[in-house]
Amino acid sequence: MKQQKQLDKIKLLKQRYISVFSGKDGAKILEDLEKMCFVNQSTLYLEQPHVMIYREGQRSVLVHIKNMMNFDIKRISELIKLREEDDAT
């Protein structure tokens, strides 16, 4: 039951991410963030380690946004059910 409650929270959060970033304006913002946050570029092997760390931090935030929008709720639900069945036996 606790897992279902957590899953419901994740579903709602996913819906909110999609609501914010999937519209016309949100898609443009996401596109701009992709350019600014090094999503499609390597942030590794820079001569200045502090710059590398800063850029990787930017990148990780955008990766999180995209992961939340693409989170497979159905698959997680299936895994929870399988786990509950295993726990019951």
N, CA, C and O atoms as a GROMACS GRO file, in nm:
protein
  356
    1MET      N    1   0.082  -0.121   0.000
    1MET     CA    2   0.000   0.000   0.000
    1MET      C    3   0.086   0.127   0.000
    1MET      O    4   0.057   0.223  -0.070
    2LYS      N    5   0.193   0.124   0.080
    2LYS     CA    6   0.283   0.239   0.084
    2LYS      C    7   0.348   0.262  -0.052
    2LYS      O    8   0.366   0.376  -0.095
    3GLN      N    9   0.383   0.153  -0.119
    3GLN     CA   10   0.444   0.164  -0.252
    3GLN      C   11   0.346   0.226  -0.352
    3GLN      O   12   0.386   0.306  -0.437
    4GLN      N   13   0.218   0.190  -0.341
    4GLN     CA   14   0.118   0.246  -0.431
    4GLN      C   15   0.103   0.396  -0.408
    4GLN      O   16   0.086   0.473  -0.503
    5LYS      N   17   0.109   0.438  -0.283
    5LYS     CA   18   0.100   0.580  -0.251
    5LYS      C   19   0.218   0.657  -0.310
    5LYS      O   20   0.201   0.766  -0.364
    6GLN      N   21   0.337   0.598  -0.300
    6GLN     CA   22   0.456   0.660  -0.359
    6GLN      C   23   0.444   0.666  -0.511
    6GLN      O   24   0.481   0.766  -0.574
    7LEU      N   25   0.392   0.560  -0.570
    7LEU     CA   26   0.373   0.556  -0.714
    7LEU      C   27   0.274   0.663  -0.759
    7LEU      O   28   0.293   0.727  -0.862
    8ASP      N   29   0.167   0.682  -0.682
    8ASP     CA   30   0.069   0.786  -0.714
    8ASP      C   31   0.133   0.924  -0.710
    8ASP      O   32   0.102   1.009  -0.793
    9LYS      N   33   0.222   0.947  -0.613
    9LYS     CA   34   0.293   1.075  -0.606
    9LYS      C   35   0.381   1.096  -0.729
    9LYS      O   36   0.387   1.205  -0.785
   10ILE      N   37   0.449   0.989  -0.770
   10ILE     CA   38   0.536   0.998  -0.889
   10ILE      C   39   0.452   1.024  -1.014
   10ILE      O   40   0.493   1.102  -1.100
   11LYS      N   41   0.336   0.958  -1.025
   11LYS     CA   42   0.247   0.981  -1.140
   11LYS      C   43   0.208   1.129  -1.148
   11LYS      O   44   0.214   1.190  -1.255
   12LEU      N   45   0.168   1.184  -1.034
   12LEU     CA   46   0.127   1.324  -1.031
   12LEU      C   47   0.243   1.416  -1.067
   12LEU      O   48   0.226   1.512  -1.142
   13LEU      N   49   0.360   1.387  -1.014
   13LEU     CA   50   0.478   1.467  -1.044
   13LEU      C   51   0.512   1.460  -1.192
   13LEU      O   52   0.544   1.561  -1.254
   14LYS      N   53   0.505   1.340  -1.248
   14LYS     CA   54   0.530   1.323  -1.392
   14LYS      C   55   0.431   1.407  -1.473
   14LYS      O   56   0.471   1.473  -1.569
   15GLN      N   57   0.304   1.404  -1.436
   15GLN     CA   58   0.203   1.482  -1.506
   15GLN      C   59   0.236   1.631  -1.500
   15GLN      O   60   0.214   1.704  -1.597
   16ARG      N   61   0.286   1.674  -1.387
   16ARG     CA   62   0.321   1.816  -1.372
   16ARG      C   63   0.441   1.853  -1.460
   16ARG      O   64   0.441   1.959  -1.523
   17TYR      N   65   0.541   1.769  -1.464
   17TYR     CA   66   0.656   1.794  -1.552
   17TYR      C   67   0.609   1.803  -1.698
   17TYR      O   68   0.649   1.893  -1.771
   18ILE      N   69   0.526   1.710  -1.737
   18ILE     CA   70   0.475   1.709  -1.875
   18ILE      C   71   0.392   1.834  -1.902
   18ILE      O   72   0.404   1.894  -2.008
   19SER      N   73   0.310   1.873  -1.807
   19SER     CA   74   0.227   1.991  -1.822
   19SER      C   75   0.312   2.116  -1.844
   19SER      O   76   0.280   2.201  -1.927
   20VAL      N   77   0.420   2.126  -1.770
   20VAL     CA   78   0.506   2.244  -1.780
   20VAL      C   79   0.589   2.244  -1.907
   20VAL      O   80   0.603   2.348  -1.972
   21PHE      N   81   0.645   2.129  -1.945
   21PHE     CA   82   0.745   2.128  -2.052
   21PHE      C   83   0.698   2.075  -2.187
   21PHE      O   84   0.775   2.081  -2.283
   22SER      N   85   0.577   2.025  -2.199
   22SER     CA   86   0.538   1.967  -2.327
   22SER      C   87   0.461   2.063  -2.417
   22SER      O   88   0.447   2.036  -2.536
   23GLY      N   89   0.414   2.172  -2.364
   23GLY     CA   90   0.346   2.270  -2.448
   23GLY      C   91   0.444   2.342  -2.538
   23GLY      O   92   0.565   2.319  -2.530
   24LYS      N   93   0.394   2.429  -2.621
   24LYS     CA   94   0.478   2.502  -2.717
   24LYS      C   95   0.587   2.582  -2.646
   24LYS      O   96   0.704   2.573  -2.682
   25ASP      N   97   0.548   2.660  -2.545
   25ASP     CA   98   0.646   2.741  -2.472
   25ASP      C   99   0.741   2.653  -2.392
   25ASP      O  100   0.862   2.677  -2.391
   26GLY      N  101   0.688   2.553  -2.326
   26GLY     CA  102   0.771   2.464  -2.246
   26GLY      C  103   0.873   2.390  -2.330
   26GLY      O  104   0.987   2.371  -2.288
   27ALA      N  105   0.833   2.348  -2.450
   27ALA     CA  106   0.925   2.279  -2.540
   27ALA      C  107   1.039   2.371  -2.583
   27ALA      O  108   1.153   2.327  -2.596
   28LYS      N  109   1.008   2.498  -2.604
   28LYS     CA  110   1.113   2.595  -2.641
   28LYS      C  111   1.209   2.618  -2.524
   28LYS      O  112   1.330   2.630  -2.544
   29ILE      N  113   1.154   2.624  -2.404
   29ILE     CA  114   1.239   2.640  -2.286
   29ILE      C  115   1.329   2.518  -2.269
   29ILE      O  116   1.448   2.531  -2.242
   30LEU      N  117   1.271   2.400  -2.285
   30LEU     CA  118   1.348   2.277  -2.273
   30LEU      C  119   1.460   2.272  -2.378
   30LEU      O  120   1.571   2.230  -2.348
   31GLU      N  121   1.428   2.315  -2.498
   31GLU     CA  122   1.528   2.320  -2.606
   31GLU      C  123   1.642   2.414  -2.570
   31GLU      O  124   1.759   2.383  -2.592
   32ASP      N  125   1.608   2.530  -2.515
   32ASP     CA  126   1.710   2.626  -2.473
   32ASP      C  127   1.795   2.569  -2.360
   32ASP      O  128   1.917   2.584  -2.360
   33LEU      N  129   1.732   2.503  -2.264
   33LEU     CA  130   1.805   2.442  -2.153
   33LEU      C  131   1.898   2.331  -2.202
   33LEU      O  132   2.008   2.315  -2.149
   34GLU      N  133   1.855   2.257  -2.302
   34GLU     CA  134   1.942   2.152  -2.358
   34GLU      C  135   2.071   2.211  -2.412
   34GLU      O  136   2.179   2.154  -2.393
   35LYS      N  137   2.061   2.325  -2.478
   35LYS     CA  138   2.181   2.390  -2.532
   35LYS      C  139   2.268   2.445  -2.419
   35LYS      O  140   2.390   2.430  -2.421
   36MET      N  141   2.205   2.508  -2.323
   36MET     CA  142   2.277   2.573  -2.214
   36MET      C  143   2.338   2.474  -2.115
   36MET      O  144   2.441   2.502  -2.053
   37CYS      N  145   2.275   2.358  -2.100
   37CYS     CA  146   2.314   2.265  -1.993
   37CYS      C  147   2.391   2.144  -2.043
   37CYS      O  148   2.402   2.045  -1.970
   38PHE      N  149   2.444   2.149  -2.161
   38PHE     CA  150   2.536   2.047  -2.211
   38PHE      C  151   2.476   1.907  -2.216
   38PHE      O  152   2.545   1.809  -2.189
   39VAL      N  153   2.348   1.896  -2.249
   39VAL     CA  154   2.282   1.765  -2.251
   39VAL      C  155   2.340   1.674  -2.357
   39VAL      O  156   2.358   1.555  -2.332
   40ASN      N  157   2.371   1.728  -2.473
   40ASN     CA  158   2.422   1.646  -2.583
   40ASN      C  159   2.572   1.661  -2.603
   40ASN      O  160   2.625   1.632  -2.710
   41GLN      N  161   2.639   1.708  -2.498
   41GLN     CA  162   2.784   1.727  -2.506
   41GLN      C  163   2.848   1.665  -2.382
   41GLN      O  164   2.784   1.649  -2.278
   42SER      N  165   2.972   1.630  -2.396
   42SER     CA  166   3.045   1.578  -2.281
   42SER      C  167   3.087   1.695  -2.192
   42SER      O  168   3.128   1.800  -2.241
   43THR      N  169   3.077   1.675  -2.064
   43THR     CA  170   3.125   1.776  -1.970
   43THR      C  171   3.257   1.732  -1.907
   43THR      O  172   3.311   1.799  -1.819
   44LEU      N  173   3.306   1.620  -1.950
   44LEU     CA  174   3.426   1.563  -1.890
   44LEU      C  175   3.554   1.611  -1.959
   44LEU      O  176   3.551   1.661  -2.071
   45TYR      N  177   3.661   1.594  -1.891
   45TYR     CA  178   3.795   1.618  -1.944
   45TYR      C  179   3.822   1.764  -1.979
   45TYR      O  180   3.888   1.794  -2.079
   46LEU      N  181   3.771   1.853  -1.899
   46LEU     CA  182   3.806   1.994  -1.915
   46LEU      C  183   3.931   2.021  -1.832
   46LEU      O  184   3.955   1.954  -1.732
   47GLU      N  185   4.007   2.119  -1.874
   47GLU     CA  186   4.130   2.150  -1.800
   47GLU      C  187   4.101   2.210  -1.663
   47GLU      O  188   4.184   2.201  -1.573
   48GLN      N  189   3.985   2.270  -1.648
   48GLN     CA  190   3.949   2.332  -1.520
   48GLN      C  191   3.842   2.244  -1.452
   48GLN      O  192   3.726   2.247  -1.493
   49PRO      N  193   3.880   2.168  -1.350
   49PRO     CA  194   3.786   2.075  -1.287
   49PRO      C  195   3.662   2.142  -1.231
   49PRO      O  196   3.553   2.084  -1.237
   50HIS      N  197   3.674   2.263  -1.177
   50HIS     CA  198   3.557   2.330  -1.120
   50HIS      C  199   3.454   2.364  -1.228
   50HIS      O  200   3.334   2.363  -1.202
   51VAL      N  201   3.500   2.394  -1.348
   51VAL     CA  202   3.408   2.421  -1.460
   51VAL      C  203   3.338   2.292  -1.500
   51VAL      O  204   3.218   2.293  -1.527
   52MET      N  205   3.412   2.183  -1.503
   52MET     CA  206   3.354   2.053  -1.537
   52MET      C  207   3.245   2.015  -1.436
   52MET      O  208   3.138   1.970  -1.475
   53ILE      N  209   3.273   2.034  -1.308
   53ILE     CA  210   3.176   2.000  -1.204
   53ILE      C  211   3.052   2.087  -1.216
   53ILE      O  212   2.940   2.037  -1.203
   54TYR      N  213   3.069   2.214  -1.241
   54TYR     CA  214   2.957   2.306  -1.257
   54TYR      C  215   2.870   2.266  -1.376
   54TYR      O  216   2.747   2.261  -1.364
   55ARG      N  217   2.932   2.238  -1.488
   55ARG     CA  218   2.857   2.199  -1.608
   55ARG      C  219   2.785   2.066  -1.588
   55ARG      O  220   2.673   2.049  -1.636
   56GLU      N  221   2.848   1.972  -1.520
   56GLU     CA  222   2.783   1.843  -1.495
   56GLU      C  223   2.662   1.861  -1.403
   56GLU      O  224   2.563   1.790  -1.417
   57GLY      N  225   2.672   1.955  -1.310
   57GLY     CA  226   2.557   1.986  -1.225
   57GLY      C  227   2.440   2.040  -1.307
   57GLY      O  228   2.326   2.000  -1.286
   58GLN      N  229   2.468   2.130  -1.399
   58GLN     CA  230   2.364   2.183  -1.488
   58GLN      C  231   2.301   2.069  -1.568
   58GLN      O  232   2.179   2.058  -1.578
   59ARG      N  233   2.386   1.987  -1.623
   59ARG     CA  234   2.342   1.877  -1.708
   59ARG      C  235   2.253   1.780  -1.630
   59ARG      O  236   2.152   1.733  -1.681
   60SER      N  237   2.290   1.750  -1.506
   60SER     CA  238   2.214   1.653  -1.428
   60SER      C  239   2.072   1.702  -1.398
   60SER      O  240   1.980   1.621  -1.390
   61VAL      N  241   2.055   1.832  -1.381
   61VAL     CA  242   1.920   1.886  -1.358
   61VAL      C  243   1.833   1.865  -1.481
   61VAL      O  244   1.718   1.822  -1.469
   62LEU      N  245   1.885   1.894  -1.598
   62LEU     CA  246   1.807   1.877  -1.720
   62LEU      C  247   1.780   1.729  -1.748
   62LEU      O  248   1.672   1.694  -1.794
   63VAL      N  249   1.877   1.644  -1.722
   63VAL     CA  250   1.856   1.500  -1.739
   63VAL      C  251   1.743   1.453  -1.647
   63VAL      O  252   1.662   1.370  -1.686
   64HIS      N  253   1.739   1.506  -1.526
   64HIS     CA  254   1.631   1.471  -1.433
   64HIS      C  255   1.494   1.512  -1.488
   64HIS      O  256   1.399   1.435  -1.482
   65ILE      N  257   1.485   1.632  -1.540
   65ILE     CA  258   1.358   1.680  -1.598
   65ILE      C  259   1.313   1.585  -1.709
   65ILE      O  260   1.198   1.542  -1.712
   66LYS      N  261   1.404   1.552  -1.799
   66LYS     CA  262   1.369   1.464  -1.911
   66LYS      C  263   1.334   1.324  -1.863
   66LYS      O  264   1.242   1.261  -1.916
   67ASN      N  265   1.406   1.273  -1.763
   67ASN     CA  266   1.375   1.141  -1.708
   67ASN      C  267   1.236   1.139  -1.644
   67ASN      O  268   1.162   1.042  -1.659
   68MET      N  269   1.201   1.245  -1.575
   68MET     CA  270   1.068   1.251  -1.513
   68MET      C  271   0.959   1.250  -1.619
   68MET      O  272   0.854   1.188  -1.600
   69MET      N  273   0.982   1.318  -1.729
   69MET     CA  274   0.881   1.323  -1.835
   69MET      C  275   0.866   1.188  -1.905
   69MET      O  276   0.759   1.156  -1.956
   70ASN      N  277   0.974   1.110  -1.906
   70ASN     CA  278   0.972   0.982  -1.976
   70ASN      C  279   0.960   0.862  -1.883
   70ASN      O  280   0.968   0.747  -1.927
   71PHE      N  281   0.940   0.887  -1.756
   71PHE     CA  282   0.932   0.781  -1.655
   71PHE      C  283   0.822   0.681  -1.691
   71PHE      O  284   0.709   0.720  -1.718
   72ASP      N  285   0.856   0.553  -1.691
   72ASP     CA  286   0.762   0.447  -1.730
   72ASP      C  287   0.682   0.400  -1.609
   72ASP      O  288   0.721   0.303  -1.543
   73ILE      N  289   0.572   0.466  -1.581
   73ILE     CA  290   0.488   0.435  -1.466
   73ILE      C  291   0.432   0.293  -1.476
   73ILE      O  292   0.427   0.220  -1.378
   74LYS      N  293   0.390   0.256  -1.596
   74LYS     CA  294   0.331   0.123  -1.614
   74LYS      C  295   0.430   0.013  -1.576
   74LYS      O  296   0.394  -0.084  -1.509
   75ARG      N  297   0.553   0.028  -1.620
   75ARG     CA  298   0.655  -0.074  -1.589
   75ARG      C  299   0.683  -0.081  -1.439
   75ARG      O  300   0.698  -0.190  -1.384
   76ILE      N  301   0.689   0.032  -1.375
   76ILE     CA  302   0.712   0.035  -1.230
   76ILE      C  303   0.594  -0.031  -1.158
   76ILE      O  304   0.614  -0.105  -1.062
   77SER      N  305   0.471  -0.005  -1.204
   77SER     CA  306   0.353  -0.068  -1.144
   77SER      C  307   0.361  -0.220  -1.156
   77SER      O  308   0.330  -0.292  -1.061
   78GLU      N  309   0.404  -0.268  -1.271
   78GLU     CA  310   0.418  -0.413  -1.292
   78GLU      C  311   0.522  -0.471  -1.198
   78GLU      O  312   0.501  -0.579  -1.141
   79LEU      N  313   0.633  -0.402  -1.180
   79LEU     CA  314   0.737  -0.450  -1.091
   79LEU      C  315   0.691  -0.452  -0.946
   79LEU      O  316   0.725  -0.544  -0.871
   80ILE      N  317   0.613  -0.353  -0.907
   80ILE     CA  318   0.559  -0.350  -0.770
   80ILE      C  319   0.466  -0.468  -0.748
   80ILE      O  320   0.472  -0.533  -0.644
   81LYS      N  321   0.379  -0.495  -0.845
   81LYS     CA  322   0.287  -0.609  -0.833
   81LYS      C  323   0.363  -0.741  -0.822
   81LYS      O  324   0.328  -0.826  -0.741
   82LEU      N  325   0.467  -0.756  -0.903
   82LEU     CA  326   0.548  -0.878  -0.896
   82LEU      C  327   0.614  -0.893  -0.760
   82LEU      O  328   0.619  -1.003  -0.704
   83ARG      N  329   0.663  -0.784  -0.709
   83ARG     CA  330   0.727  -0.788  -0.578
   83ARG      C  331   0.627  -0.822  -0.468
   83ARG      O  332   0.658  -0.900  -0.378
   84GLU      N  333   0.509  -0.765  -0.475
   84GLU     CA  334   0.405  -0.795  -0.376
   84GLU      C  335   0.364  -0.942  -0.384
   84GLU      O  336   0.340  -1.005  -0.282
   85GLU      N  337   0.356  -0.996  -0.506
   85GLU     CA  338   0.322  -1.138  -0.521
   85GLU      C  339   0.430  -1.226  -0.461
   85GLU      O  340   0.400  -1.326  -0.395
   86ASP      N  341   0.556  -1.190  -0.483
   86ASP     CA  342   0.668  -1.265  -0.426
   86ASP      C  343   0.666  -1.259  -0.273
   86ASP      O  344   0.691  -1.358  -0.206
   87ASP      N  345   0.635  -1.140  -0.220
   87ASP     CA  346   0.631  -1.124  -0.074
   87ASP      C  347   0.517  -1.204  -0.012
   87ASP      O  348   0.527  -1.248   0.102
   88ALA      N  349   0.408  -1.223  -0.088
   88ALA     CA  350   0.293  -1.296  -0.038
   88ALA      C  351   0.316  -1.447  -0.034
   88ALA      O  352   0.249  -1.518   0.041
   89THR      N  353   0.411  -1.494  -0.114
   89THR     CA  354   0.436  -1.640  -0.118
   89THR      C  355   0.543  -1.682  -0.021
   89THR      O  356   0.576  -1.800  -0.013
   0.00000   0.00000   0.00000
